[in-house]
Every structure is written in C-alpha cells, then in structure tokens.
Amino acid sequence: MAINFFQQQDLARRKTFELVVYFVLAILILIVLVYALLVVFSMYGTHEPVSWWQPELLLLAAPGVGLVVGGASAFKVSQLSSGGEAVALMLGGVAVPRTTTDARQKRLLNVVEEMALAAGVPVPPVYVLDEPGINAFAAGYAPGDAVVAVSQGSLDYLSRDELQGVVAHEFSHILNGDMRLNIRLIGLIFGIMVLSIIGRSLMFASGRRSGGRRDSQAGVAMLGLGVFVLGLVGAFFGRLIMAAVSRQREYLADASAVQFTRNPDGIAGALKKIGGLTEGSRIENPQAAEAGHMFFANAFAGGGFAGLLATHPPLVERIRRIDPAFDGQFPAVRPVGVDQEEREGRRPGRVPPFGGAPTLPGLPQVPLPVLGFADEAASRVGQVNPELIGYAQALHDGMPDVLRHAAQEPFSARALVYALLMDPRADLQERQLTQLKAGAEPQDFAETVRLVAPALALPDTHRLPLLDLALPALRQMSPQQHRTFRAQVEMLMLADQRLSLFEYTLRCVLHRHLDTQFMPQRQTRPVQKSPQQLAHPLATVLALLAWEGQPEPDQAALAALAFDTGMRGYIGGDHTFHLPPYEACSLAGFDAALQTLSQSVPAIKRRIVAACASCILANEQVDIREAELLRAICDALDCPLPPLVVEHRRSESGKTMNDIGEKRVE
C-alpha cells in the first residue's frame, strides 16, 4: 500500500506538537528538581530549620530554568537555521565534490541524483562522515535545502543496491516532513542538556579558585555537582524524547525504501551488515548525542534501560519486518569493490539513450486519460517507484556529457542555465548574447557560447532534470556571484519582453531553491485551513492553467471547460467562479496566488494539486510545458511531484513546446 504524502505531513505536524508537549513536561520536571537543589543548597552551612516551601526560590528556579533551557534551544535552532548543511558540518561531514574521481563517492552521487530526479526534488548536496560504522542521515527544513550524508563505512561495505536502499530510506525522511521535526528536536535536546554543561563549568571553577573560604568553594562545587546531575537527568529526558518521536518514523522510512526500490534485499542487506560489522552503526562524533534520532541506525553503543532510550527499533525487528525469513544470523562483512561501469557513472548493463525522453512500460504517455488522473496525480506527490528510478537513470544517462559535466561546477553551472535560456531564433539569440557579454564575467560568457548548441539540442523532457542536477553546484556561488547570476537570468528571460512557461518554471525553481540560501526569510507556519478561503487564489491559478492548455485563441470554450473541471474538483460541486479573459491572466497574479496557496495545510494542498491536475487533463492530454508548470506549482506548495513522463514532440510549425503559450510580462 502506497504511503500517503499528505497524511505523513499532517502526522509530522502532530509529532511537532507532541514534541513541544514533551519539552514543556521536561522543563517542568527540571524546574522542580532545580528548586529542590536550591532549597538543599540554602540549608548548607546553617543549623536553623529550613522550610521546603520557599516561594522566592521557586520564582528564581522557574524563570531561570526557562531562560537557560529556552535560550539554549533558541540559540541551537538559530545555529542550524541555514538548513541541512549546518547539521552536516556540525557532525563532521565533508562535502563530496560533484567532480570527484573516487569510485565509491561517484557511485554515491549517482544513486542520490537518480533518487532526486525520480522524486522530483532538487539534487541535494552530499556529505561523507569519517566514521567506520555504517550509517547515514538526511537533514534540512525542506527538500530545497536538504543534504544527504553517509558514513565512510557505508561507502566501503555496502553494494550499490544496499546503498540505494539506505538513500531511499533517507529520501523518505526528506519527502515525509521528518527533517524539520528532527532539526527542531536537536535544538530542544541541546537546551535540555545544557544544564550539564553549566554544572561542569561550576565544578571546574570551584576547583580552580585558590583564595576564599573552603566552605564557599565546597558550596560552589556542591552546587555545580547538583546542576551537573540535573544535566544528566536532562540528557535522560532528551534521549527519551528522541526515542518517543523517532522510532515509529524509522519503520515508516524502511517501508518507504522498499516501496521506492521494490528491492527489500537492498535495505535489509544494509541492516544485516550493520549487525555483522564490528563497528556496527556507531558514530563517534560527540555531537551525535544531540542528533542520534536523525541517523539511519542507532548511533550509540547501546540503547540502555532495555531499549527504552534507543532512538531506533531493534535491528533484528527492523530486518524481520522486511525479511520475515531472517534467522538472526548476521553475515561476515568485507569491503566491496566498484566495477568499471560504475566508475564511469553508468549502471551495469545499461546503454545510455540519447535523442529523446526514455519511455518505460506502465508510465503515462501522451495522451493521458483524464478519468481518475487528478486523484492519481495527487497520490503520486512524494512518491517514488522503481519505474521512476529507471526513468531517472535513463534521463541521467541520456544527458550529453558536455552538459552533465557542466552541471557539476559552479562556474559552468551558471553558464549552463544561461544556455538553457537562449532562444533558437538567431536574431533574438544574438541580442541575448550581446547583453550577456556586457553583464556577465568573460569566462561565463565564453562558457555559455560553448554550451548553447548542445543545450538547444536537448529534448524538452531533459531540461528541468538538468537544472536539478546543477542546483548543488549553483549553491556554491558567493552572494555577489548569485546577485550577478540572478540579474543575468532575468535579462535573458525578458530579452523579448515575453516570458515562456519554461522560463517561468525555471525562474520559480531557481528563486525557490537559491533565494532560500542567499536571501533567507523567516519560515512561516501554515495559516490557511479553510478551502473556501482559498477558492479565489486557486481560481487565479486555474485560469492561467486553463488558457495555457488551449494555445489557440478560438478555444475559449475548451478553456472554460478546463477551468470549470478544476474548480469543481476543488469545491466538490457547483461554484460561482467564471474563467476570466486571457488578457486578464498575468504571471504576477499567478505568483501572488501561489504564495497564498503555499500557506495552506497539507489536506488542502492535496485538493489544490488534484484541482490543477483536473484542469490540465480536461482535454484528455498533457504536454511537456503543462507538466513543467504543474511541477512548478507543486514545488511552490512544498509537494514534490515525480516527473510526468510525456513524449517529446513538436508542433506542425516546427516549434518546440518551449515556444508555445508565452505570457506577456506584467
């Protein structure tokens, strides 16, 4: 049974509330313990009877603990505000360069790229932890700022299928909303554990004091010891919260990995090797104490208290849920090799296709039947399957080497985006190149000229996947380079004073996944919970979709039918909205409406995606520009949509789908 993306998003939100409740309870218990410690400390050195009820000490303990724990948590969350990269660096991760020649690292990059393309999300940066155990994690606030990190032990001991199973497990966390919860948990755990740091400092401070009274030094040491013990109690509660929040999510991620790859031997084999390896899945980095819940397997030596504090389910139980015939005997583990084809970036036995989009049995082709497809499109959000992974592998292998290699370096990745925006019409292309030469760096211009011809020859179906491959390299730009790059992209798109849907989609992807890094904004909580409140902005989105699905000006009736189909799918029946004239539909209004829709809760987002799919499929077919626009809509909603497999075709006039359906810039 497929795992529902929107239900998992709702579950993650409820888990966040549950986490806050646990955190508040832990703080209340710590306040009581700190109060008791202060009362005991007030008794020290006096022979007078002291009451256990001292309101002034409670007034000192409550705000004191609240400020210390809350402030430390806020500080840690602020440290990690840049997303997954901050977590990877905190845990000692080293970024894997896209141009690496290390065979094992190259295999890892290929697996991550294929999974990202199949899931319809930007390719995340990849990190390696210098740890001999077999482990991995994904971190970030959203798919756009996620990273994937694996241990060196995973690279050394796992086969390609096993590595794919582990990566699929981590992509489940990316797609199901677990990452934001996990980063918040790191902050809260750090706040709870900070008391042990304060207690240790007090004990060391009392030991270093050379002057003053002995009883004063002893009192400070006693207070420090007491706070340190409370810190250990806090660490206990932290581990308990980790276990309560994360264990069931690991079962879900295991099931998702099997669903994504349809190869239970992959993830089961990785788990079995953890059991057979001397180092297991242990992570020696001291920061793992705060982030143990994020890992693929238990990062600590033991669970403690009969598994009560274990952040992950027992290893044997996880394996038997995947492989019921497992006898409990773990295999001997030895390093694995990498064959020659994998060194060159290809899957063993595959022949790279070229010249068009790969087609696979069982995937929708043009034309697509409209019956039931709207609900199917919504159910595909956040999902991956083996056919899509095969499609992604074919896309990856079908990229010309010159373009795939260009996507790996920040310098050439910028030029690659410029080349994708070049118009095939000679006069307009010459104008674009002239303006680019005046505004870009000379080496960027020269590289763009080199890439124009292969970029124009690229099938339409390969353009957004190529952009996804380039995003990790684009994230390595400096802020100044990003400002220049952003300006040049706008110039190239508006050179003809019109914006094609591909240009608009490309701009959406770039702004969403680069602006969050170079121009970060405060994360907002979902505020729209009523479908009726969002009917008007949805109508704005559906109006543009309806008109763009009918490029001929005399097809207003078909456009109105598409609009009505989408609105009925959202409202659930009759409605009072009417399709506005084509001239009234602007991309500026479309942008603003999408921004409003993005603030809705997951249950409403599902209805929005289904309504957009109903609108697109009202004419019983979908082409590449509509598929790209639907991808942009879902991306703006934080609903990763796997690729809709459509045929690369040209109109009778010879124009590609990139040339059709342009909107005037308003």
ZIHUUR-V519506 format. One record per residue. N is the residue number from 0. SS is DSSP state (@ for helix, = for strand, . for the rest). D_LAST is the distance of its C-alpha to the last C-alpha in Angstrom with 2 decimals. Layout:
n | ss | d_last
N | SS | D_LAST
N | SS | D_LAST
This chain:
n | ss | d_last
0 | . | 45.36
1 | . | 41.76
2 | . | 40.72
3 | . | 37.91
4 | @ | 35.03
5 | @ | 33.90
6 | @ | 37.51
7 | @ | 38.07
8 | @ | 35.04
9 | @ | 36.56
10 | @ | 39.94
11 | @ | 38.66
12 | @ | 37.30
13 | @ | 40.73
14 | @ | 42.43
15 | @ | 40.53
16 | @ | 41.99
17 | @ | 45.36
18 | @ | 45.11
19 | @ | 44.55
20 | @ | 47.60
21 | @ | 49.73
22 | @ | 48.62
23 | @ | 49.55
24 | @ | 52.88
25 | @ | 53.61
26 | @ | 52.94
27 | @ | 55.24
28 | @ | 57.98
29 | @ | 57.60
30 | @ | 57.86
31 | @ | 61.12
32 | @ | 62.49
33 | @ | 61.56
34 | @ | 63.19
35 | @ | 66.31
36 | @ | 66.36
37 | @ | 66.17
38 | @ | 69.02
39 | @ | 71.13
40 | @ | 70.35
41 | @ | 71.43
42 | @ | 74.74
43 | . | 75.38
44 | . | 78.26
45 | . | 79.37
46 | . | 82.28
47 | . | 81.15
48 | . | 79.81
49 | . | 76.02
50 | . | 74.14
51 | . | 71.49
52 | . | 69.42
53 | . | 67.91
54 | @ | 64.77
55 | @ | 64.08
56 | @ | 63.86
57 | @ | 61.54
58 | @ | 59.27
59 | @ | 59.34
60 | @ | 58.81
61 | @ | 55.94
62 | @ | 53.42
63 | @ | 54.75
64 | @ | 54.11
65 | @ | 50.78
66 | @ | 49.60
67 | @ | 51.02
68 | @ | 49.81
69 | @ | 46.45
70 | @ | 45.83
71 | @ | 46.84
72 | @ | 44.58
73 | @ | 41.58
74 | @ | 42.45
75 | @ | 42.65
76 | @ | 39.37
77 | @ | 37.74
78 | @ | 39.40
79 | . | 37.87
80 | . | 34.37
81 | . | 33.02
82 | . | 33.82
83 | @ | 36.04
84 | @ | 36.76
85 | @ | 38.53
86 | @ | 40.73
87 | @ | 41.61
88 | @ | 42.64
89 | @ | 44.59
90 | . | 46.60
91 | . | 47.36
92 | = | 44.91
93 | = | 44.37
94 | = | 41.16
95 | . | 41.79
96 | . | 40.26
97 | . | 38.38
98 | . | 40.69
99 | . | 43.87
100 | . | 46.92
101 | . | 48.76
102 | @ | 49.36
103 | @ | 49.18
104 | @ | 45.99
105 | @ | 44.44
106 | @ | 45.44
107 | @ | 43.87
108 | @ | 40.54
109 | @ | 40.62
110 | @ | 41.37
111 | @ | 38.57
112 | @ | 36.01
113 | @ | 37.13
114 | @ | 37.00
115 | @ | 33.47
116 | @ | 32.17
117 | @ | 34.06
118 | @ | 32.64
119 | . | 29.00
120 | . | 28.79
121 | . | 28.35
122 | . | 31.72
123 | . | 33.34
124 | = | 35.38
125 | = | 39.08
126 | = | 41.99
127 | = | 45.74
128 | = | 48.23
129 | . | 51.61
130 | . | 53.51
131 | . | 56.24
132 | . | 55.62
133 | . | 53.26
134 | . | 50.20
135 | = | 46.41
136 | = | 43.52
137 | = | 39.75
138 | = | 38.05
139 | . | 34.64
140 | . | 32.49
141 | . | 30.22
142 | @ | 30.11
143 | @ | 27.62
144 | @ | 30.21
145 | . | 33.34
146 | = | 36.26
147 | = | 39.27
148 | = | 42.65
149 | = | 45.99
150 | = | 49.45
151 | @ | 51.40
152 | @ | 53.87
153 | @ | 51.27
154 | @ | 50.69
155 | @ | 54.44
156 | @ | 55.73
157 | . | 53.10
158 | . | 52.70
159 | @ | 49.30
160 | @ | 49.41
161 | @ | 50.49
162 | @ | 47.78
163 | @ | 45.23
164 | @ | 46.66
165 | @ | 46.30
166 | @ | 42.70
167 | @ | 41.91
168 | @ | 43.52
169 | @ | 41.28
170 | @ | 38.12
171 | @ | 39.22
172 | @ | 39.05
173 | @ | 35.54
174 | @ | 34.34
175 | . | 36.36
176 | . | 35.24
177 | @ | 38.54
178 | @ | 37.30
179 | @ | 35.80
180 | @ | 39.04
181 | @ | 41.12
182 | @ | 39.59
183 | @ | 40.08
184 | @ | 43.62
185 | @ | 44.27
186 | @ | 43.44
187 | @ | 45.62
188 | @ | 48.49
189 | @ | 48.47
190 | @ | 48.73
191 | @ | 51.66
192 | @ | 53.42
193 | @ | 53.04
194 | @ | 56.26
195 | @ | 58.27
196 | @ | 56.87
197 | @ | 57.87
198 | @ | 61.31
199 | @ | 61.93
200 | @ | 61.06
201 | @ | 63.49
202 | @ | 66.28
203 | @ | 65.81
204 | @ | 65.68
205 | @ | 68.97
206 | @ | 70.62
207 | @ | 69.75
208 | . | 71.11
209 | . | 74.49
210 | . | 75.45
211 | . | 75.61
212 | . | 77.49
213 | @ | 77.91
214 | @ | 77.20
215 | @ | 73.91
216 | @ | 72.89
217 | @ | 74.03
218 | @ | 72.02
219 | @ | 68.79
220 | @ | 69.56
221 | @ | 70.22
222 | @ | 66.97
223 | @ | 65.11
224 | @ | 66.84
225 | @ | 65.94
226 | @ | 62.24
227 | @ | 62.31
228 | @ | 63.82
229 | @ | 61.15
230 | @ | 58.60
231 | @ | 60.26
232 | @ | 60.02
233 | @ | 56.32
234 | @ | 56.05
235 | @ | 57.84
236 | @ | 55.37
237 | @ | 52.49
238 | @ | 53.90
239 | @ | 54.55
240 | @ | 50.94
241 | @ | 49.78
242 | @ | 52.11
243 | @ | 51.14
244 | @ | 47.40
245 | @ | 47.38
246 | @ | 50.26
247 | @ | 48.91
248 | @ | 45.53
249 | @ | 47.49
250 | @ | 49.01
251 | @ | 45.58
252 | @ | 44.30
253 | @ | 47.43
254 | @ | 46.88
255 | @ | 43.26
256 | @ | 44.45
257 | @ | 46.87
258 | @ | 44.24
259 | @ | 41.76
260 | @ | 44.38
261 | . | 46.94
262 | . | 49.48
263 | @ | 51.49
264 | @ | 53.76
265 | @ | 51.01
266 | @ | 50.45
267 | @ | 54.05
268 | @ | 55.36
269 | @ | 53.45
270 | @ | 54.90
271 | @ | 58.37
272 | @ | 58.20
273 | @ | 57.37
274 | @ | 60.59
275 | @ | 62.56
276 | . | 61.33
277 | . | 63.41
278 | . | 60.39
279 | . | 58.70
280 | . | 55.20
281 | . | 56.18
282 | . | 53.83
283 | . | 55.79
284 | . | 52.99
285 | . | 53.85
286 | . | 50.25
287 | @ | 50.61
288 | @ | 52.37
289 | @ | 49.02
290 | @ | 47.06
291 | @ | 49.66
292 | @ | 47.75
293 | @ | 44.91
294 | = | 47.15
295 | . | 47.88
296 | . | 51.55
297 | . | 53.73
298 | . | 53.44
299 | . | 56.65
300 | . | 60.25
301 | . | 61.10
302 | . | 59.73
303 | . | 62.43
304 | @ | 63.92
305 | @ | 64.28
306 | @ | 60.62
307 | . | 59.46
308 | . | 57.40
309 | . | 56.20
310 | . | 52.44
311 | . | 52.66
312 | . | 54.81
313 | . | 58.08
314 | @ | 57.64
315 | @ | 60.10
316 | @ | 58.46
317 | @ | 55.02
318 | @ | 56.60
319 | @ | 58.52
320 | @ | 55.46
321 | @ | 54.11
322 | . | 57.51
323 | . | 60.07
324 | . | 62.86
325 | . | 62.59
326 | . | 66.15
327 | . | 65.31
328 | . | 66.46
329 | . | 64.00
330 | . | 64.05
331 | . | 65.06
332 | . | 61.97
333 | . | 61.76
334 | . | 59.00
335 | . | 57.14
336 | . | 56.30
337 | . | 53.19
338 | . | 53.76
339 | @ | 52.66
340 | @ | 49.79
341 | @ | 48.24
342 | @ | 48.72
343 | . | 46.49
344 | . | 43.83
345 | . | 44.72
346 | . | 46.15
347 | . | 49.79
348 | . | 50.30
349 | . | 46.68
350 | . | 45.70
351 | . | 42.17
352 | . | 40.14
353 | . | 37.83
354 | . | 35.75
355 | . | 34.04
356 | . | 33.37
357 | . | 36.66
358 | . | 37.64
359 | . | 39.92
360 | . | 41.98
361 | . | 40.81
362 | . | 37.10
363 | . | 34.67
364 | . | 33.86
365 | . | 31.75
366 | . | 32.17
367 | . | 32.36
368 | . | 34.16
369 | . | 32.12
370 | . | 35.22
371 | . | 35.25
372 | @ | 32.54
373 | @ | 30.18
374 | @ | 32.93
375 | @ | 33.85
376 | @ | 30.38
377 | @ | 30.51
378 | @ | 34.07
379 | @ | 33.16
380 | = | 30.96
381 | . | 32.93
382 | . | 35.52
383 | . | 37.05
384 | . | 39.80
385 | @ | 42.02
386 | @ | 40.32
387 | @ | 36.96
388 | @ | 38.80
389 | @ | 40.33
390 | @ | 36.98
391 | @ | 35.65
392 | @ | 38.81
393 | @ | 38.27
394 | @ | 34.65
395 | @ | 35.96
396 | @ | 38.81
397 | @ | 36.72
398 | . | 34.57
399 | . | 35.89
400 | @ | 37.86
401 | @ | 35.96
402 | @ | 32.66
403 | @ | 34.36
404 | @ | 36.19
405 | @ | 33.09
406 | . | 31.52
407 | . | 34.51
408 | . | 34.15
409 | @ | 31.51
410 | @ | 31.63
411 | @ | 31.32
412 | @ | 28.90
413 | @ | 26.27
414 | @ | 27.02
415 | @ | 26.88
416 | @ | 23.26
417 | @ | 22.48
418 | @ | 24.51
419 | @ | 22.74
420 | . | 19.45
421 | . | 21.25
422 | . | 20.45
423 | . | 23.63
424 | . | 23.16
425 | @ | 25.47
426 | @ | 23.73
427 | @ | 20.39
428 | @ | 22.45
429 | @ | 24.49
430 | @ | 21.52
431 | @ | 20.40
432 | @ | 24.03
433 | @ | 24.48
434 | @ | 21.64
435 | @ | 22.91
436 | @ | 26.42
437 | @ | 25.49
438 | @ | 23.82
439 | . | 25.69
440 | . | 29.36
441 | @ | 31.65
442 | @ | 32.90
443 | @ | 29.42
444 | @ | 28.65
445 | @ | 32.03
446 | @ | 31.63
447 | @ | 28.24
448 | @ | 29.90
449 | @ | 32.68
450 | @ | 30.45
451 | @ | 28.10
452 | @ | 30.56
453 | @ | 31.52
454 | @ | 27.93
455 | @ | 26.92
456 | . | 30.10
457 | . | 29.33
458 | . | 29.00
459 | @ | 25.67
460 | @ | 27.58
461 | @ | 28.54
462 | @ | 25.21
463 | @ | 24.34
464 | @ | 28.07
465 | @ | 28.31
466 | @ | 25.52
467 | @ | 27.51
468 | @ | 30.57
469 | @ | 28.96
470 | @ | 27.75
471 | @ | 31.25
472 | @ | 31.44
473 | @ | 27.98
474 | . | 29.13
475 | . | 31.92
476 | . | 29.75
477 | . | 30.49
478 | @ | 27.93
479 | @ | 27.63
480 | @ | 27.17
481 | @ | 24.44
482 | @ | 22.50
483 | @ | 22.95
484 | @ | 22.14
485 | @ | 18.87
486 | @ | 17.79
487 | @ | 19.01
488 | @ | 17.27
489 | @ | 13.81
490 | @ | 15.06
491 | @ | 16.38
492 | @ | 13.40
493 | . | 11.14
494 | . | 14.22
495 | . | 13.27
496 | . | 9.59
497 | = | 9.17
498 | = | 9.66
499 | . | 12.79
500 | @ | 13.95
501 | @ | 16.65
502 | @ | 14.51
503 | @ | 12.55
504 | @ | 16.05
505 | @ | 17.58
506 | @ | 15.20
507 | @ | 15.97
508 | @ | 19.63
509 | @ | 19.79
510 | @ | 18.14
511 | @ | 20.26
512 | @ | 23.48
513 | @ | 23.44
514 | @ | 21.78
515 | @ | 24.48
516 | @ | 27.04
517 | @ | 25.74
518 | . | 23.84
519 | . | 25.78
520 | . | 25.02
521 | . | 27.50
522 | . | 28.00
523 | . | 27.42
524 | . | 29.63
525 | . | 28.51
526 | . | 28.30
527 | = | 27.10
528 | . | 30.27
529 | . | 29.82
530 | . | 28.14
531 | @ | 27.63
532 | @ | 25.57
533 | @ | 23.05
534 | @ | 22.94
535 | @ | 19.81
536 | @ | 17.55
537 | @ | 19.26
538 | @ | 18.47
539 | @ | 14.70
540 | @ | 15.41
541 | @ | 17.89
542 | @ | 15.78
543 | @ | 13.48
544 | @ | 16.77
545 | @ | 18.55
546 | @ | 16.34
547 | @ | 16.18
548 | . | 19.94
549 | . | 20.44
550 | . | 18.88
551 | . | 20.89
552 | . | 19.47
553 | . | 22.92
554 | . | 23.06
555 | @ | 21.58
556 | @ | 24.87
557 | @ | 24.74
558 | @ | 21.21
559 | @ | 22.57
560 | @ | 25.60
561 | @ | 23.71
562 | @ | 21.74
563 | @ | 25.09
564 | @ | 26.88
565 | @ | 24.62
566 | @ | 24.86
567 | @ | 28.59
568 | @ | 29.03
569 | @ | 27.53
570 | @ | 29.15
571 | . | 32.35
572 | . | 32.80
573 | . | 31.50
574 | . | 28.33
575 | . | 26.67
576 | . | 23.04
577 | . | 21.64
578 | . | 18.95
579 | . | 16.00
580 | . | 14.99
581 | @ | 12.95
582 | @ | 10.37
583 | @ | 10.07
584 | . | 9.36
585 | . | 6.08
586 | @ | 6.87
587 | @ | 6.32
588 | @ | 8.86
589 | @ | 10.75
590 | @ | 11.25
591 | @ | 12.57
592 | @ | 14.73
593 | @ | 16.16
594 | @ | 17.10
595 | @ | 19.04
596 | @ | 20.66
597 | . | 21.81
598 | . | 24.05
599 | = | 26.16
600 | . | 29.71
601 | @ | 30.72
602 | @ | 32.08
603 | @ | 28.80
604 | @ | 26.92
605 | @ | 29.30
606 | @ | 28.38
607 | @ | 24.65
608 | @ | 25.34
609 | @ | 27.71
610 | @ | 25.31
611 | @ | 22.59
612 | @ | 25.41
613 | @ | 26.72
614 | @ | 23.45
615 | @ | 23.24
616 | @ | 26.96
617 | @ | 27.15
618 | @ | 27.55
619 | . | 30.21
620 | . | 28.68
621 | . | 26.17
622 | . | 24.90
623 | @ | 23.90
624 | @ | 20.10
625 | @ | 20.59
626 | @ | 23.13
627 | @ | 20.89
628 | @ | 18.11
629 | @ | 20.94
630 | @ | 22.22
631 | @ | 18.99
632 | @ | 19.10
633 | @ | 22.80
634 | @ | 22.42
635 | @ | 20.13
636 | . | 22.86
637 | . | 25.62
638 | . | 27.05
639 | . | 27.95
640 | = | 27.93
641 | . | 30.33
642 | . | 29.23
643 | . | 29.20
644 | . | 31.37
645 | . | 29.96
646 | . | 31.19
647 | . | 29.63
648 | . | 29.35
649 | . | 27.87
650 | . | 26.94
651 | . | 29.33
652 | . | 27.30
653 | . | 27.81
654 | . | 24.23
655 | . | 23.91
656 | @ | 21.81
657 | @ | 19.37
658 | @ | 18.56
659 | . | 17.99
660 | . | 15.13
661 | . | 12.17
662 | = | 8.63
663 | = | 6.22
664 | . | 3.79
665 | . | 0.00
